[in-house]
Amino acid sequence: MKKIVCLILAVVMSLAMAFTAFAAEGVLDANVDPANTEVTDEQINVCFSAEPAYLWGGGSGVVGNEEEIIMHAITDRLVEFDRRTNEVVPGLATEWEWLDATHCKFTLREGVTMTDGSPLVPEDVVYTVGIWMEYAANSDIGRFVAGAEADGDNAVIIEFNTVAPDLLAMLAWGGFGIVSKEEVEAAGGVEAAVKNPVFGSGKYKFKEWVSNQYIILERNDNYWNPDYKGYYKEIRLTFINDPASRALAIMSGDVQVAYDMPISMATTYIGNEAVNVIAHTFGQNTRLWYNMGPNAGATADIRVRQAIDKALDFNAIAMVGTSGMGQEVHGYFPIESKYYNETFTAEERAQDIEGAKALLAEAGYADGLDLSIVGMQDQSPIFTVIQENLRQVGINLTINIVDTPQFVEQANGGTYDLIHVGDLADARYPAIMTFFRSMFINTFCIGGSKWTTPEIEEGVQAFIEESDEAKAKEIGKSLEETWKAEMMFSNTYPEMHAALTGKDIKGYNTSERGFVDLTGFYK
């Protein structure tokens, strides 16, 4: 069995290293093509892995990936986020001003027409904020909003219930699209509009949804920004759960964009003359978390956690986890983040088998140790690498592959030794660092409050609230040093999104969390 495991690891590693040689030439990045300049009467077919339950996360309270992607296309937000410059830019608001730590005034753009033909007015924003607070209070869309009021004929003041300068970056997420009361009522009210979202001022408009078959969006030819050109008249969204079938649909020409492909599968199409391979990071690093709570076994001992960290071959894990597209990470924040700190040096990340064995012996496990790791199917190859790494120091790792509900249950219940999961850290959102904050224990926090201390929570809050970015980076560095000293987790690699497109398709852009932006495609 050990020989078989080693053989599998060797094959996976050799494939990953082979892909690295082709990465620069054969894999395309997102957000790099110039903007489209033409319009046509053509339709593009984009394939998702799942059909959304609703189309309006702000009204349904169900903020799924597909909902966010669709809302980003059919509505506009007060501000947008430029993925090329990593800066917040004007959207429906031409300018904004923080009146104090929790109140921001937005001056609205003139000449914006909603779907029903009415002009955008401050009351539309006030109404939309009320929807977030009533229907999406338990999600990030409504969690941090306290109210809104019109300020004259062309401005609105939004009140937030927390201090966070980077809230502006969050307001660029798809779920924060602005609608009007008249539009929603015309669509049948909030409960009906979540499946019939004929509203907004976006680049595309909702046209039709045939359940279990397709959704069609139609170009908004009255869009307020004359500089934007939508190449495709219609966007047809279809749903195929199996990634291999999505790839076949691209190869046959039935689909022009296959979204949300496993990166290990997408990279097998490198060099294929019929498709483009898209791979990109999106601001989220994965981490190996150690159980340190009431249900913890051996991992409650810091020496065991440190031994595991020393035993891991982080380069091998990163190569397999990203199919050779990414490298091991040395800090909590993504390397492209303005808050990135190199908490670990390359030397500290080097595998140290003898050092790991010495720590295990000191902790009383010189004769070996049994541990388990829990995760979902897509992480099986990574777990195989970790399992082989730990075998070399006398740790027998049992791999438990579960479905999503089981994963959430075991994660929040603390019924694991090791768990591998990432968190978004590309900006100082008020929801950042959820695993260290007691306010998120019931919904986000892995295992419960054991991850945090009052000192850590105070540091996280100071990091979020700091208006000076240089000072915020220093606070972040201090937090990382604390986490490192306690070995609360081991950073592994940057998570990546992958997609396949037809060879003649350009304009693959992204929105928040690496979601595909449907509005920029062209040929």
MARRO-524102 format. One line per 2 residues: their letters; for each residue x, y, z of C-alpha. Coordinates in steps of 0.5 Angstrom, whole numbers, always signed. Layout:
N
A> X Y Z; ...;
This chain:
523
MK> +0 +0 +0; +6 +5 +2;
KI> +9 +4 -5; +2 +5 -9;
VC> +1 +11 -5; +8 +14 -7;
LI> +7 +12 -14; +1 +16 -14;
LA> +4 +22 -11; +10 +21 -16;
VV> +5 +21 -22; +1 +27 -19;
MS> +7 +31 -18; +10 +30 -25;
LA> +4 +32 -28; +4 +38 -24;
MA> +11 +40 -25; +10 +39 -33;
FT> +4 +44 -33; +9 +49 -30;
AF> +13 +49 -36; +7 +50 -40;
AA> +3 +55 -35; +6 +62 -38;
EG> +4 +60 -46; -2 +55 -45;
VL> -6 +58 -39; -9 +65 -40;
DA> -11 +70 -34; -17 +74 -32;
NV> -18 +81 -33; -13 +82 -38;
DP> -16 +83 -45; -18 +90 -47;
AN> -25 +92 -47; -30 +90 -53;
TE> -32 +95 -58; -37 +92 -62;
VT> -44 +90 -61; -48 +84 -65;
DE> -54 +80 -65; -51 +74 -63;
QI> -52 +69 -57; -47 +66 -52;
NV> -48 +60 -48; -45 +60 -41;
CF> -45 +53 -37; -45 +53 -30;
SA> -44 +47 -25; -51 +48 -22;
EP> -58 +52 -23; -59 +58 -18;
AY> -65 +57 -13; -66 +65 -14;
LW> -64 +70 -18; -64 +76 -13;
GG> -59 +74 -6; -61 +81 -3;
GS> -69 +79 -3; -68 +72 -2;
GV> -63 +72 +3; -60 +66 -1;
VG> -53 +69 -3; -50 +63 -7;
NE> -45 +64 -13; -50 +64 -19;
EE> -54 +69 -16; -48 +74 -15;
II> -46 +73 -22; -53 +74 -25;
MH> -54 +80 -20; -47 +83 -22;
AI> -50 +83 -30; -57 +86 -29;
TD> -56 +91 -23; -51 +96 -22;
RL> -48 +98 -15; -46 +105 -12;
VE> -39 +103 -13; -35 +98 -17;
FD> -28 +95 -16; -23 +95 -22;
RR> -19 +88 -22; -14 +91 -26;
TN> -12 +97 -21; -15 +94 -15;
EV> -18 +100 -13; -26 +102 -12;
VP> -28 +106 -17; -35 +110 -19;
GL> -41 +106 -21; -48 +109 -20;
AT> -45 +114 -15; -40 +119 -18;
EW> -37 +121 -11; -37 +119 -4;
EW> -35 +122 +3; -35 +119 +10;
LD> -38 +124 +14; -36 +120 +20;
AT> -34 +113 +22; -40 +110 +20;
HC> -44 +114 +16; -42 +115 +8;
KF> -45 +120 +3; -46 +118 -4;
TL> -47 +123 -10; -51 +119 -15;
RE> -50 +119 -22; -55 +123 -27;
GV> -58 +120 -33; -58 +113 -30;
TM> -65 +110 -33; -68 +104 -29;
TD> -71 +98 -33; -78 +101 -32;
GS> -75 +107 -36; -75 +111 -29;
PL> -69 +115 -27; -65 +113 -21;
VP> -67 +117 -15; -64 +117 -8;
ED> -71 +114 -6; -69 +107 -10;
VV> -62 +107 -6; -66 +108 +1;
YT> -71 +102 -1; -66 +97 -3;
VG> -62 +98 +3; -69 +97 +7;
IW> -69 +90 +3; -62 +88 +5;
ME> -64 +89 +12; -70 +86 +12;
YA> -69 +80 +8; -61 +79 +8;
AN> -60 +81 +15; -56 +74 +16;
SD> -52 +75 +10; -46 +80 +9;
IG> -51 +84 +4; -55 +86 +10;
RF> -51 +84 +16; -47 +91 +17;
VA> -52 +96 +14; -56 +100 +19;
GA> -60 +104 +15; -60 +110 +9;
EA> -64 +116 +8; -64 +121 +2;
DG> -60 +127 +2; -63 +132 -3;
DN> -65 +130 -10; -58 +127 -12;
AV> -55 +124 -6; -56 +119 +0;
II> -53 +117 +6; -52 +110 +8;
EF> -51 +108 +16; -47 +102 +17;
NT> -47 +98 +24; -39 +97 +24;
VA> -33 +101 +23; -29 +99 +17;
PD> -26 +103 +11; -26 +97 +6;
LL> -34 +97 +7; -33 +100 +0;
AM> -30 +95 -3; -35 +90 -1;
LA> -41 +95 -4; -38 +93 -10;
WG> -40 +86 -10; -46 +83 -14;
GF> -51 +83 -8; -51 +90 -7;
GI> -54 +92 -14; -59 +98 -13;
VS> -67 +97 -15; -73 +101 -14;
KE> -80 +100 -11; -84 +101 -17;
EV> -80 +96 -21; -80 +90 -15;
EA> -88 +91 -14; -89 +91 -22;
AG> -85 +84 -22; -90 +82 -16;
GV> -86 +84 -10; -80 +82 -7;
EA> -82 +74 -6; -84 +74 -13;
AV> -78 +78 -16; -73 +74 -13;
KN> -75 +69 -19; -77 +75 -24;
PV> -72 +80 -23; -74 +85 -28;
FG> -71 +91 -25; -64 +95 -24;
SG> -60 +99 -29; -55 +94 -31;
KY> -51 +92 -37; -56 +86 -38;
KF> -63 +85 -37; -67 +79 -34;
KE> -71 +76 -40; -73 +69 -39;
WV> -72 +63 -34; -74 +56 -36;
SN> -73 +52 -30; -68 +46 -30;
QY> -66 +48 -37; -64 +55 -38;
II> -64 +63 -36; -63 +68 -41;
LE> -61 +75 -40; -61 +81 -46;
RN> -57 +86 -47; -59 +93 -44;
DN> -59 +98 -50; -61 +104 -46;
YW> -55 +103 -41; -53 +109 -38;
NP> -45 +109 -40; -44 +110 -47;
DY> -37 +107 -46; -39 +100 -45;
KG> -41 +95 -51; -44 +89 -50;
YY> -42 +84 -56; -47 +79 -55;
KE> -55 +81 -55; -56 +75 -51;
IR> -53 +71 -45; -56 +64 -45;
LT> -54 +60 -38; -55 +53 -38;
FI> -53 +48 -32; -49 +42 -32;
ND> -46 +39 -26; -41 +34 -28;
PA> -35 +38 -30; -33 +33 -36;
SR> -39 +34 -39; -38 +41 -39;
AL> -31 +40 -42; -35 +36 -47;
AI> -40 +42 -49; -34 +46 -50;
MS> -31 +42 -55; -37 +40 -59;
GD> -38 +48 -59; -45 +48 -56;
VQ> -42 +52 -50; -37 +58 -51;
VA> -36 +58 -43; -35 +53 -38;
YD> -35 +56 -31; -32 +53 -25;
MP> -28 +48 -28; -23 +44 -23;
IS> -17 +46 -24; -14 +39 -25;
MA> -18 +38 -30; -18 +44 -34;
TT> -10 +44 -34; -11 +37 -38;
YI> -13 +42 -44; -7 +46 -44;
GN> -5 +46 -52; -12 +43 -54;
EA> -13 +47 -60; -20 +48 -59;
VN> -21 +51 -52; -17 +57 -48;
VI> -15 +55 -41; -17 +60 -36;
AH> -14 +60 -29; -13 +65 -24;
TF> -13 +67 -16; -18 +70 -13;
GQ> -15 +73 -6; -16 +66 -2;
NT> -11 +62 +1; -12 +55 +4;
RL> -10 +53 +11; -9 +47 +15;
WY> -13 +48 +21; -11 +44 +27;
NM> -17 +42 +32; -15 +45 +39;
GP> -22 +45 +42; -26 +41 +47;
NA> -26 +35 +42; -19 +36 +41;
GA> -14 +30 +41; -7 +30 +40;
TA> -7 +36 +36; -9 +40 +43;
DI> -1 +40 +44; +3 +45 +41;
RV> +8 +40 +40; +4 +36 +35;
RQ> +2 +42 +31; +9 +44 +30;
AI> +11 +37 +28; +6 +37 +23;
DK> +8 +43 +20; +15 +41 +20;
AL> +13 +34 +17; +9 +38 +11;
DF> +12 +39 +4; +9 +45 +2;
NA> +12 +46 -5; +9 +39 -6;
IA> +2 +41 -3; +2 +47 -7;
MV> +4 +44 -14; -2 +39 -13;
GT> -7 +43 -10; -6 +48 -16;
SG> -4 +43 -22; +3 +47 -22;
MG> -1 +54 -23; +1 +57 -16;
QE> +6 +56 -11; +6 +55 -3;
VH> +4 +61 +1; +8 +64 +7;
GY> +3 +69 +10; -4 +69 +12;
FP> -6 +75 +6; -5 +73 -1;
IE> +2 +75 -4; -2 +81 -9;
SK> -5 +84 -3; -3 +91 +0;
YY> -3 +87 +7; +1 +81 +5;
NE> +7 +80 +10; +12 +74 +9;
TF> +11 +71 +16; +15 +65 +14;
TA> +21 +64 +10; +23 +59 +5;
EE> +27 +56 +10; +22 +55 +15;
RA> +17 +52 +10; +23 +47 +8;
QD> +21 +40 +10; +24 +38 +17;
IE> +23 +30 +18; +28 +29 +24;
GA> +25 +36 +27; +18 +33 +27;
KA> +20 +26 +30; +24 +30 +35;
LL> +17 +34 +37; +13 +28 +37;
AE> +18 +24 +41; +18 +30 +46;
AG> +10 +30 +46; +10 +23 +48;
YA> +8 +20 +41; +15 +17 +39;
DG> +12 +10 +37; +7 +14 +33;
LD> +0 +17 +32; -7 +16 +29;
LS> -10 +22 +26; -16 +24 +21;
IV> -17 +29 +16; -24 +31 +14;
GM> -25 +34 +7; -29 +34 +0;
QD> -28 +30 -6; -24 +35 -10;
QS> -18 +35 -4; -17 +28 -5;
PI> -10 +29 -8; -8 +34 -3;
FT> -10 +29 +2; -6 +24 -1;
VI> +0 +28 -1; -1 +30 +7;
QE> -2 +23 +8; +5 +21 +5;
NL> +8 +27 +9; +6 +25 +16;
RQ> +7 +17 +15; +15 +19 +14;
VG> +14 +22 +21; +10 +16 +24;
IN> +3 +19 +24; -2 +15 +21;
LT> -7 +19 +17; -14 +17 +16;
IN> -18 +21 +10; -25 +22 +11;
IV> -28 +25 +5; -35 +27 +6;
DT> -41 +31 +2; -42 +39 +4;
PQ> -47 +38 +9; -43 +33 +13;
FV> -37 +38 +12; -40 +44 +15;
EQ> -43 +39 +21; -36 +36 +23;
AN> -32 +43 +22; -37 +47 +26;
GG> -38 +41 +31; -30 +40 +32;
TY> -30 +33 +31; -24 +33 +27;
DL> -16 +33 +28; -15 +36 +21;
IH> -19 +40 +16; -17 +44 +10;
VG> -21 +50 +8; -19 +57 +6;
DL> -22 +64 +7; -22 +71 +3;
AD> -17 +76 +5; -16 +80 -1;
AR> -19 +86 +3; -21 +88 +10;
YP> -28 +87 +9; -32 +87 +16;
AI> -33 +79 +15; -25 +78 +15;
MT> -22 +73 +19; -28 +70 +21;
FF> -25 +64 +24; -22 +68 +30;
RS> -29 +72 +31; -34 +70 +36;
MF> -39 +74 +33; -39 +69 +27;
IN> -38 +62 +31; -45 +60 +29;
TF> -45 +61 +22; -37 +61 +20;
CI> -32 +59 +25; -29 +53 +25;
GG> -30 +49 +31; -32 +54 +35;
SK> -29 +60 +40; -23 +56 +41;
WT> -20 +59 +35; -20 +66 +38;
TP> -18 +70 +45; -20 +77 +47;
EI> -13 +79 +45; -14 +76 +38;
EE> -21 +79 +37; -19 +86 +39;
GV> -13 +86 +34; -18 +83 +28;
QA> -22 +89 +30; -17 +94 +30;
FI> -14 +91 +23; -21 +92 +20;
EE> -22 +99 +23; -15 +102 +22;
SD> -16 +108 +17; -8 +108 +15;
EA> -7 +102 +11; +1 +102 +13;
KA> -1 +102 +20; -7 +96 +18;
KE> -1 +92 +15; +3 +93 +22;
IG> -3 +90 +26; -4 +84 +21;
KS> +3 +83 +22; +3 +82 +29;
LE> -3 +78 +29; +0 +73 +24;
ET> +6 +73 +29; +1 +71 +34;
WK> -2 +65 +30; +5 +63 +28;
AE> +7 +62 +35; +1 +58 +37;
MM> +1 +54 +30; -6 +55 +30;
FS> -6 +53 +22; -1 +52 +17;
NT> -2 +56 +10; -1 +52 +4;
YP> -3 +55 -3; -7 +60 -6;
EM> -14 +58 -8; -15 +58 -16;
HA> -21 +58 -21; -21 +55 -27;
AL> -25 +55 -34; -25 +53 -41;
TG> -28 +58 -47; -28 +57 -54;
KD> -22 +59 -58; -24 +65 -61;
IK> -27 +68 -54; -24 +74 -51;
GY> -26 +78 -45; -26 +73 -39;
NT> -26 +78 -33; -28 +77 -26;
SE> -32 +80 -20; -32 +79 -13;
RG> -29 +72 -10; -26 +71 -17;
FV> -34 +70 -20; -34 +70 -27;
DL> -37 +77 -30; -42 +75 -36;
TG> -42 +82 -39; -35 +83 -42;
FY> -34 +77 -47; -33 +78 -54;
K> -30 +75 -60;
